[in-house]
Amino acid sequence: MTPARITEVKTTLAGERKLFDCELLTLTKGEAVVIYRMPRDIRLEDLLLPRGGLSLGYFWEERAYNVYHWVDDNLQTLALYFNICDNTRISPTRIAWRDLTVDILITPDLRCRVLDEDELPDDIDSELLSRINATRDVLCADSARLLLEFETRSRALLAED
């Protein structure tokens, strides 16, 4: 059976759109999980995401973030990569969300790195900035629990696949 396809549509604060063709793993009301195979080696900070590695993307309409769980060919965690976001909308064919610039990278050694804060616009709305900062703080404080949660969820999903 051919896996269901879904398009992830990311829109930046500046209005730029990026589209990703993904395989849909699960879809429930307000939540979707997709899988994407890395088409080439990708370097992020000191982390290498190897060609062929998997990215499991978790999306929710009601959360202030989404997360990619990156695993290698042996299904070992490479990292969790959280996008602080809003306006997530999920349908059977599309996941659309607005990227609020700030990202959180959590590696298996529990290092929590905040990325791209310097890219926030100077004129960002103060209420939006407060929401970004609050989400950042919660994600970093909860990194160990989040790592365990997504390792457990991803293993279960990939075992079903």
Secondary structure, 3 states (H helix, E strand, C coil): CCCCEEEEEEEECCCCEEEEEEEEEEEECCEEEEEEECCCCEEECCEEECCCCEEEEEEECCCCEEEEEEECCCCCEEEEEEEEEEEEEECCCEEEEEEEEEEEEECCCCCEEEECHHHCCCCCCHHHHHHHHHHHHHHHHCHHHHHHHHHHHHHHHHHHC
